[in-house]
Amino acid sequence: MPRLMRNLLRISALLAWLALSGVSFAQDVEPRRWTHLPVGLNVLGAAYVYTDGDIFLDPVLLVDNAETEQHTAVVGYTRSFGLAGRTARLDVLLPIRKARWQGLLDGVFTTVRREGLADPIFRLSVNLVGGPALKSKEFREFRAARTTSTIVGMGLAVTVPLGEYKKDKLLNLGGNRFVIRPEIGVVHTRGRWSYELTGSVFLFEDNDEFWNGNKLEQNPLYVVQAHVIHVFRRGKWLALSAAYGRGGESEINDVRKNDRRDTILSAVTFGFPITQTQGLKIAYIRGRRQEDVGADTDNFAVVWSKRF
């Protein structure tokens, strides 16, 4: 095969690699995101997420045994407040990531490593139905009087391109583009059981400085996720979750890459208090591709939180 053709295949392989390696992070699975909170509550959190995955590409790209391993530390902050008489919530997530990608590229073992700041996420949400803004005492009385309730909320999350990014590199921790995610959700609670459904759309800004002056465009990614949550005595809770994401095809310099995401995620999350003001959450998230091209990932997360 001529050298030029081999180089073009390598470039295409790495572009596809980049496009597919972040699938599991795009489709977050988060139970209790619409939970009614008392106004004035502050929550500080710290999390560790381990990700291990296999990446599957078109055989013509000459990439075999592609894998990724990522370690992510996240510092988070949540603040609940009143907005027009309804409960609103601000979430801030600051991730630091150490990532490795490796595989056989045209029979040659290749590995890439990155370490540093990834793109932070800011999310604002408000409960439009069933979530009045109440202070602690009023909130406790309100919740004690209602064993059955329904909450409908809307939110907007923004991924800000502040992560490490080098325009002469194909693989980066930051995306060098804003990602805007409007979402709507509903949660119905009956006794100790809650049933939660969230729909969201990821809207991607163009990256005009993608790899040596190329232009990356991406179509919207549509995601729906559902959760069944049971609260035990003494503040313990368990959630079983499922999510489906479809779309997100990318283009490089107006050339379509045929890399549509079609992924199913499943998760189990267990939370429990460790003191009156601190809690711990443990989660496993499994992502599996539904096309020949895609990524299969396993994610393990441990989250500590303190409210004040």
N, C-alpha and C positions, 0 to 999 in steps of 0.2 A: 504494500500500500504506500502511495507517495507520502512524503513527510508532511506536506501541507494538509492532506486529508486527515492524517493521524492527529495533527495538532488541532484541527477543527473539531474532531471527535472528542478529544480531551477537553477542549473548551466547553463544548455542548454538555459533556458529562458532568463537568464541575458546576455548570449553570443549573442543570437539573438537580444535582446533589444539593446545591444551596437552596433551591426552591422547595425541596421535599423534606429537608432535615428538621424544619421547625414546625411540622404539622401539629405535633402533640401540644405545643405551646399555644398555637392559635386557638385551639378548641378547648378552652379551660372548662373544667367540670367543678363547679363550686356550689355545694348545697348551702341553704340558709342565707342566701344573699338578700332576700327580701324580708328577713325576720324583723318584726316590730321591735324597736329599741327605744328606751327612754331618752329624751333630749338631754344634751349636756354630757353624754357618755363619751369617754375617750378610751381607745383600745390601742395598745402598742404591741406589735407582734414581731416575731423572728421565725424564719422557716428555713429548712434545708430540703432541697429536692434533688433526688438522684434519678437520672434518665439514662436508659440503655436501650438502643434500638438498632434494627437492621433496615437498610435502605435498599429498595429494589428499583432498578433502572431498566430502560429498554436495552436488550442485549447488544444492539448495534452500537451502543456507546462504549462498549469494551470495558465496563466497570463491573467487577465481581466482588462478592463478599464485603460490600460497603457497610460500615457500621458507624455509629456515633455513641459517645459517652459524655454526659454532661453533669456537672455538679453546680448547683445554683443555690446561693444564699440570698434570702430576701428579707429586707426590713420593711415592715408595714405599719401604717397608722390609719385609724378609723375615728371619725368624729361624727356624732349624730347631733342634729339640730332641728329647729322648727323652721318650716318654710311655708308661708301662707296657711298656717294652721295644720300642716301635714308634717310627718316625720321625714326628714331628709338625712342623707348619709354621704360623707366624703371619705373615699378610700385612696390612699397613696401607697404604691408599691415600688421599692427601689431594689432591683436585682443585680447581683454580682455573680458572674458565671465563669466557670472553667470548662472548656469544651475541647473535645478531640473527635476528629473525623478520620477514618482510615478505610483503605480498600485496595484492591488490585486494579490499577489503571493500565490497560493494555498489557496485563501480565506483570506489571511492576508495582511493588508495594509502595503506597503513598500514604502519608499521614500529615494532618494539619492540626495545629493546636492554637487555641486562643484563650486568653484570660483577662478579665477586666469587667468594666461596667456594661451591663446590658440596658436596653431602653426601659425607662421607668413608665409606670402606668398610673393615670389619675382617673378616678371614677366618681361621678356624682349621680345619685339616685334619689328618688322621692316616692313615697307610698301614696298613691292618689286615692285609693279606696281602702278603708279599714285600718289605717295607720295614723290616727290623730297624734299631734305633738303633745306629749305629756311628760311632766317631770317625774322623778323616781316614785314618790308616794302615790300620785295619781295613776301612774303607769301600773304599779302593782295591783291597785284596786281594780283598774280597768281589765287587766288580764285575768285576775281571779274570778271576775264576774262572767267571763266568756270562755266556755270550754270549746265552743265552735266559732270559727271566724274565717273570713276570706280577705286577703290583701292583694291588691293589684298595684304594681309599681312600674315606673319607667326609669331608665338610666342612660347615661352616656359615658363611655370610657374612651380615653384618649391615650394612645401610646406615643410618647414624645421621643424624637430621635436624638437622644443625648448619650447613647451607648457608644462603645468603642467602634470606630468605623474608619477604614482606610480604603480610599477609592481605587487603589491599585491592587487590592486583594479581592478574591472571589468570595471567601468565607469570612464573615465578620460577626461580632456579637451584637452590634447595632444594625438597624435596618436603613438608616439615613432617610427616613420618610415617616410622616405621621400616619397612624392607623386610627381611624375613628370608628367606634363601635356603639351604635344605638341599640338598645335592648328593651324588651318589655317582659314582665313576668307576673305570675300569679301563684299564690300559695294558699291552700285551703287546709286549715287545722281543725281536727276533730279529736278532742281528748289529747292523748299522747302521740297521735299520728299526724303527720303533715305530708301534703302532696304538692310538689312544687314543679312548675313548668316555666322555662325561660326560652325566648327566641331572640336571636341577635344577628346582626349583619356587620361583617368586617369590611370597612371601606378603606382601600389602600391608596395613599398618595403616590404619584410617580416618583421614581428615583432617577434623576437625571445625571447622577454621578456614579452609576453602577459600573464598576470594573473598567477602568481606563476610558471613561467617557461614553460608555454605552448607556442606553435608557431602558429601565425596567418598569413595566406596567403590569398591573394585576387586577383582575376582575373581582367583584365582591365575593366573599365567602359567607355562606348562609349556614347558621348553626342553630340547632334546637337541643335542649337538654332537659331531662326530667329526673326528679329525685323523690324517693320515698324515705321519710325520716321518722324514727321512733325515739322518743325521749323516755329514758328510764328514770328511776329514782336517783336522788342525789346528783342531779345535773348531768348524768351520762346520756349520750345519744349516739345513734347509729344511722347512717345514711347509705342507701344503695342508689346508684346513679347510672344513667346512660345518656349518651350524646351522639348526635350525628351531624357531620359537616360535609357540605358539598359546594363545589365551585372553586373560585380562587385561581383560575387559569392565568398564566403569566405570558408576557410577550417581551422579547428582547429586540429593540430597534424595529418594532412593528411586526416581528416574526413570531407567530404563535408557537408555544413550546409543547402544547398537548399534554399538560401536566395537571389536569383537573384534580382537585382533592376530592376524595370520596372515602371518608373514614368514620368508623364507629368506635366510640370510646365507652368503656364501662369502668365503674369505680366503686369502691367501698371506703367509707370514712367513719372513724370512731373518735368521738370527743369525750373528754372527761375533765372535771376540775381537779387541780392539785392543791389549791388553797381557796379561800373565799373570793379572791380577786384574780387568780391565775388559772389558766386552763391549758390543756395539751390536746392536740389533734393529730391523728395518724391516718394517712390515706394511701391507697394504692390505685393508680389509674392505668388502665390497659388500653392502648390504641392499636387498631388493626385496619389496614388498608382493605378496600373493596375492589381495587383494580390491580392489574398486574404490576403497575408502577405505583410506588408509594413507600410508606414507612410503617413498620411495626415497632411500637415502643412500649416499654414498661417504665412507669414512674412511681417512685416511692417518696412520700413527703412526711415530714414531721414539723408541726407548727406549734410554737409557744405563744401565748398571749397573756396580757395583763391589762385589766380595765381599771380606770380611775376617774 
